[in-house]
Amino acid sequence: MTRWARCLIPLTLGLFLLGFTPATARAQEPTPAEGEKSEGSAGHGYIATGLLIGLALFIVAKTARRS
């Protein structure tokens, strides 16, 4: 793979992901009253974030090793 292609791939991916981000801010939903169930769990978001960080570090480390 040529040098310019290696620089172009992350840029293209970043612009692609930027297109899927919401442009407007959304207000938070009110917290449920005592005794009501809330939907979802914060744990799933932490796990997904950890996996994405791990993937990013793996890609950066693998790229740095080749240089």
Sine and cosine of phi, psi and omega as CSV:
sin_phi,cos_phi,sin_psi,cos_psi,sin_omega,cos_omega
0.00,0.00,0.70,-0.72,-0.05,-1.00
-0.96,0.26,0.28,-0.96,-0.07,-1.00
-0.89,0.45,-0.67,0.74,-0.03,-1.00
-0.93,0.36,-0.51,0.86,0.02,-1.00
-0.93,0.36,-0.59,0.80,0.02,-1.00
-0.91,0.40,-0.51,0.86,0.04,-1.00
-0.99,0.16,-0.49,0.87,-0.08,-1.00
-0.98,0.22,-0.52,0.85,-0.06,-1.00
-0.90,0.45,-0.77,0.63,0.03,-1.00
-0.89,0.45,-0.59,0.81,0.03,-1.00
-0.89,0.45,-0.70,0.71,0.02,-1.00
-0.89,0.45,-0.69,0.73,0.02,-1.00
-0.89,0.46,-0.67,0.75,0.02,-1.00
-0.89,0.45,-0.69,0.72,0.03,-1.00
-0.92,0.40,-0.59,0.81,0.04,-1.00
-0.89,0.45,-0.72,0.69,0.00,-1.00
-0.93,0.36,-0.54,0.84,0.03,-1.00
-0.89,0.45,-0.52,0.85,0.02,-1.00
-0.93,0.36,-0.35,0.94,-0.03,-1.00
-0.99,-0.16,0.09,1.00,0.03,-1.00
-1.00,0.08,0.59,-0.81,0.01,-1.00
-0.93,0.36,0.64,-0.77,-0.07,-1.00
-1.00,0.07,-0.40,0.92,-0.04,-1.00
-0.92,-0.38,0.51,-0.86,0.05,-1.00
-0.98,0.18,0.56,-0.83,0.02,-1.00
-0.91,-0.42,0.62,-0.78,0.02,-1.00
-0.95,0.31,0.52,-0.85,0.03,-1.00
-0.96,0.29,0.54,-0.84,0.08,-1.00
-0.96,0.28,0.53,-0.85,0.02,-1.00
-0.90,0.43,0.52,-0.86,0.01,-1.00
-0.94,0.33,0.57,-0.82,-0.02,-1.00
-0.93,0.38,0.54,-0.84,0.02,-1.00
-0.93,0.38,0.26,-0.97,-0.02,-1.00
-0.89,0.46,0.73,-0.68,0.00,-1.00
0.99,-0.11,-0.32,0.95,0.04,-1.00
-1.00,0.03,0.51,-0.86,0.01,-1.00
-1.00,0.08,0.64,-0.77,0.13,-0.99
-0.99,-0.16,0.52,-0.86,-0.02,-1.00
-1.00,-0.01,0.59,-0.80,0.08,-1.00
0.99,0.12,0.15,-0.99,-0.01,-1.00
-0.67,-0.74,0.65,-0.76,0.01,-1.00
-0.93,0.36,-0.40,0.92,-0.02,-1.00
-0.86,0.52,-0.60,0.80,0.00,-1.00
-0.90,0.43,-0.63,0.78,0.04,-1.00
-0.91,0.41,-0.64,0.77,0.04,-1.00
-0.91,0.41,-0.64,0.77,0.02,-1.00
-0.91,0.42,-0.72,0.70,0.00,-1.00
-0.89,0.45,-0.66,0.75,0.03,-1.00
-0.90,0.44,-0.67,0.74,0.04,-1.00
-0.88,0.48,-0.65,0.76,0.03,-1.00
-0.91,0.41,-0.66,0.75,0.03,-1.00
-0.91,0.41,-0.63,0.78,0.04,-1.00
-0.91,0.42,-0.68,0.73,0.04,-1.00
-0.87,0.49,-0.67,0.75,0.03,-1.00
-0.90,0.44,-0.68,0.73,0.01,-1.00
-0.89,0.45,-0.69,0.73,0.02,-1.00
-0.91,0.42,-0.61,0.79,0.04,-1.00
-0.89,0.46,-0.70,0.71,-0.02,-1.00
-0.91,0.40,-0.68,0.73,0.00,-1.00
-0.91,0.42,-0.69,0.72,-0.02,-1.00
-0.91,0.41,-0.64,0.77,0.01,-1.00
-0.92,0.40,-0.62,0.78,0.03,-1.00
-0.93,0.37,-0.65,0.76,-0.02,-1.00
-0.92,0.39,-0.54,0.84,-0.02,-1.00
-0.92,0.38,-0.55,0.84,-0.04,-1.00
-0.97,0.23,-0.41,0.91,-0.07,-1.00
-0.95,0.32,0.00,0.00,0.00,0.00
